[in-house]
Amino acid sequence: MTLLRVRSIADWPLLSAGFRPFFLLGAYYAGLGILVWVPAFHGRLALATGFAPRDWHIHEMLFGFMSAVVTGFLFTAIPNWTGRLPIRGLPLLGLVVLWIAGRICLTFSAYTGWLIAMLVDVSFLTLVAAAATREIAAGRNWRNLPVVGIVAFLLVGNIAFHVEAHLAGVADISIRIGVAVVVLLISLIGGRIIPSFTRNWLVRENPGRLPVPFARFDMIVIAVSAAALVLWIARPFGEPTGAALALVGLLHMIRLARWAGDRTWREGLLLILHIGYAFVPLGFLLNAAAAAGWVVPSAGLHAWMAGAAGVMTLAVMSRATLGHTGQALHASRTTLMIYAAVIVAALARIGAVIEPAYSPPLLHVAALTWVAAFIGFAVSFGPLLIGYRKPRRSDAAMALSR
């Protein structure tokens, strides 16, 4: 009987692959989190968290929302990398429950205490990193181990966030650590999937100039980016930091130009990946300007988080969901509206920092469009993730492996 119950849970579509519960929960949390944050930002809602309100918002975007999406991506991509069965059923359910418990303990850490909240919260990424390492090692797929290494750095940043917020009252250095890890993760994964997906589509639909595949130049850019980000974490202001960030921003612009994104305008699923990645160099350039004292530092942070992270997560989640549920790899009108909403949200949030005179209306535009994008994704893609909609074709495209 126990075996039958385990099998029935494993056969439940929502727990059959990591992307299903974590993409769905991550999208809902990203949208609902902003609905909570806006009144808290204006002082109309008191949060029961031990964090400062700003730190709760940043932490939950970095280590709540992003951790869910990264986990969904990893647990779906690793079987394609290793040829092993995916983590599913009860083990996946346990991780989902642990992620939810972390969000609850963080939000009510004024009652649970900071140490309990930290232990529950960081245990999720600890188990994710351990499970991913085990699967990659068992499949001897060593070339993708750096992705797990970056997840481990995300875990370190999360621990540092809790400790710094407890000891200093606010988290500053650990915020930059977390953001830097997210930027490196996007740089590494984006550098592999964007030219690969673009090449596959161009060869079939629009022959001609093709993107340059991941090569030595990309590894150099990522290495230089890591060095510049370490300098930025330690010393966010000053001419050396500004020069390093500006140089890396230009290198990422060159990298993006090599991927033939201008030839993908006919397919929204591809074009959005290039648009999302464009916020990476924009973030480096804005942080370079902030290091010189020309703009407020949060402009670059929001370019990376609302822009690069926000747009890229929706791009990857939508493509992966379509591909792994046997749907056609094509952006519907609803999907294009979701993409447009998150782009507007990112630009409005950056603009609210750069133009303080227009900050109040731009902040509301950013919040409303962000919520529309992520709740829109959860509602429109939810039936696919839960398993209510059947595949449209038998040869389901493996979106994360193509």
N, C-alpha and C positions, 0 to 999 in steps of 0.2 A: 504493500500500500504506500509506503514511504517513497519507493522508487517511482510508482505511478504519479504521485504528487509532484516529485521533482521533474519528471518528464513533462507533466502538464504545464508547469511553470515555464520550463525551457521552451515549450512550443508556443507560448503566448507571444504574438508578434512584437509587442512592445519590449519584450525582454529577449528577443532573438538576436539583437545586434546592438552594440554600444551607442551607435548614432541615434537610435530611436528615442530612448528616454532622455538622453542628455541634450540632444538638440531641442527637443520639445520643452523640457524644463528650463534649459538655458535661455531660450527665446522668451518664454513667459516671464522668467525672472528679470531679464533685461528690461522688458517693458514695464512690468509692475514695480520694479525697483525705482524707476524714474518717477512713477506716479507717487511713490512714497517720498522720494528725495525732494521733489519740487516744493511741497508744503513745508518740509523740514528746513529747506534752504531759506524759505521766507519766514521762518520762526512760527509757523502755524501748526506744527506738529512736533511733539517731543518724542524722540526715539529712546527706547529703554536699553540702549547699547552703552557699553563702557567706553567706546570710541568717541572722539569728537565727531559731530555730524558729518563734516567733510571727509574725515578718515573712513567712516562707515561706508559712505558712498563710493569712495575710491577703492576701498578694500573689496567691496562686493562686486564691483565691475571687474577688478583685476583677478581676484581669487575665488569669486563666486561664479559669475557669469562666464568668464574666460576659461576657468578650470573645467566647467561643464562641457563647453564646446571643444576644448582641446582633448578631453577624455573621449568624447564621442568620436572625434576624428581619429585618435590613436587606436581605439579599440576596433574601429572599422577598417583602418588602413593596415594594421599589423597582420591580420590574416592574409591579406593580399601580398604582403611583403614576405611572409614566412611559409605560407601554405598550410598553416595550422588552423584548427577550428577556432571560432571567435569565443570570447568570454561572454557567456549568456546565462540565462536562467537565474538560479539563486545567487551565485557570485555577483552577477550584474545587479540584481535587486539589492543585495547588501550594500554595494557601492552607491546606488541611488539613494537608499535610506540614509547612508552616512553623509552624503552631500547635503541632503535636506536637513539633517540634524545640525550640520555645521552652520547653515544659514540661520536656523532658529537660535542656536546658542550665541551666534555673533550678534544678532539683532536684540537679544535679551541678555547680553553679557553683563549688564548692570546687576542682574539677579543671579546669574550662574557664576559670576566671577571670571576674571580674565584668563586664569590658568585653565579652567575647565573648557571655556570657549576655545582657547587655543588648541588644546589637546584634541578636542573633537574635530575642529576645523582642519588642522594640518594632517590628521590621520588619513583624510581622504586622498590628498595628493601623494602621501607616503605609499599607500596601497596601490594607487594608480601607477606610480613610477616603478614599484616593485613588480607588479603584474606585467607591465610592458617590458621591463628588463628580462624577466623570466621567459616571456614569449619570444623575444628577439634572440635571446641566447639559445633557447631550445631549437629555434629555426635556423640558427647560425647566420642570421641576416645582419652582420656586423655593420654594414655601411649605413644603416638607419639608426644605429645606437646614439649618434649625436642628438637626434630629436628627443630621446629619453633624457639625455643629459641636460637639455634645456628645461625639460619638465622638472628635473631635480633642482635646477637653479630657481625655478618658479616656487618650488617648495621652500627653499632656503629664504627667498624673499618674503614668503608668507610668514615663516617663523620670525624673521627679523621685524616684520610689520607689527606683530603682536607684542614682541619684547620692547621695541622702540616706543610704541604707543603707550605701553604701561609705564615705562621708566621716564619718558620725556613728556608724556601728555599728548603729544602729536607725533605722527609719523612723517618724516621728510625723506631721509636717506632711503628707507625701505620702499617708499613709493617709487623713487627713481629706479631702484633695483627691479621692482616688479614690472614697471613700464619698459625698461631696457630688455628684460627677458622676453616680453611679448613682441617687441620690435624685432629681436633676433629670431624668434620663432616664425614670425611672418616672413622675414627675409629668407630664412632657410627653406620653409615649406613652399612659400610663394615662388621662390626661385626654381623649384623643381616642378610644381604642378602647372604654373602659368605657361611657360614655354612648351611643356609637353601637351597640355590640352589644346593650346593654340595651334601647334604643329599638326596634330591629328585632324583638327577641323579644317585647317587651310588646305591640307593635302587632298581632302575629300570635297570641299565646297568651294574653295577659292585659290586654285593653284597659283604659285608665284613666289614672292619673297617669303621665306620661312624664318621663324624665331631661332636665335642662337641657343642651343641647349646648354644646360648647366655644365660649366667647365671651370678651368683654373681662374678665370677672371671673377666668376661668382664667388669662389672660395676666398679670393683676395678681398673682395668687397665685404664679405661677411666678417672676415678676420679684422679688417680695418674698422668696420662698424663696431665690433665688440670692443676694440681698444678705445675708440672715441667715446663709446657709452660708459666704459669704466671711468674715463676721465670726467665725463659729465656727472656721473654718480658722486664722485669724490669732490669735484669742484665745478658746479654748474655755471659759474660766472667767470669772466676773464677772457682775454684775447686768445690764449692757447686753446681753450675749450671751444671758443667760437670758431676759430680757424679749422680745428679738427672736425667739428660738426658740419661746417659748410662744405669742406672737402668731401666728406662722406655723402652728404646730400647730393652733390654733383655726380658722384660715382653711382649712386642709386638711380639718378635720372638717366645716365648712360645705360645702365643695366636694363631699365624699363624700356628704353628706346630700342634695344636689341631684340625685343620679344614680339615685334610686328603687331602691336595692339591696335594700330590705326587701320588694320585690315580686318578687324573683327566686328565692325559696327553692325553687321547684319545679324549677329547672334548675341543677345543680351547676357547669356550665361558666361560667355567668354569676356565680353567687353567690361563687365562689372569687375572681373578679377584685375584687369589692367587699371581701371579707375581706382579700385581699392588700394592697389599697391602704390599708386601715385601719391597717396598720403604719407607714405614712408619718407621719401625725400623731402616732401613739404614739411614734415615734422622736424627733420634734421635742420633744414634751413631756418625754420621759425625758432628753434632752440638755439641756433647759432646767433640769430638776431637778439634773442633774449640774453644770451651770454654777453653781448655787447651793450645791453641796456636799451635796445631799440623797441622791444615789445615786451609785454608781460609774459613770464615763463609759461603760464598755463595755456597760451596759444599753441605752442608746440606739443604740449601734453595732450591737448584735445585733438590735434591733428593726428597724433598716433593712436589715441584710444577711440574717440568718436569716429575718426576717419578711417585709418588703416584697420584697426581691430573691428570696428563696427561694420564697415562695408565688407571686409574680407570674410568675416564670420558668416554673414548672410549669404555671400557668394558661395562659400564652400558648403554651408549647410543645405542650401537649395539644390546645388548640383549633386551633392552626395545623396540627398534624399531621393531625387528623381532617378539617379542611376541605380541605386541599390534597392529600389522598389519596382524596377522594371518599367519606368516611364520614359518617354522620349526626352532626350537631352535638349530641350528647347524651352526658353523663357516665355511663359504665358503673359498675357496682359496684366494679370494680377501680380505676377512675379516682378515684372518691370516696374509696376507702381511701388512695390516694396523697395526695390533698388533705388528708385527716385526719391522715396521718402527718407531713406537712411543717408543718401548723399546730401539732401537738403539739411538734415539734422546736423551732419558733421560741419558743413559750411556755415550754418547759422551759429553753431556753438563756437567755432573759431572766430567768426565775425563779432560775436558778443564780447569776446575778450579784446579784440583789436580795436573795436569802435565802442568805447564805454557809453557814449551818448545814446546808442541804439541797443544797449545791452538788455533792458527788460523785455522789449518785444522779441528780440532775437532769441533770448533764452526760452521764451514760451514757444516760439516756432520750433526750436531745436527739440524741446521736450515732447511736443505733440507729434512731430514727425518721427522722432525716435520710437515713441510708443506705437505709432501707427505701423512702422516698419516691422518691429519685432513681434508685436501682438498679431499683426497681419500675417507674418510668417507662421506663427504658431497655429492660427486658425485655418489658414489655407493649406498648409502642409501637414497639419495635425492628423487628418484622416489617413494619409500615407504612412506617417510615423507609427500610428496606433495599429494600422493594418486593416482598416475598414475598406480601403480601396485596393483592388487587385491589380496586378501588373497588366499593362496594355500590350505587352509583347513578351514572348517566352525567353528571348535572348537578352535578359536584363544586362544593361551596360554597367560595368564596374567603374563608377565615376572617379573613385580615388586611386585607381590603378591604371587608368588610361592616360 
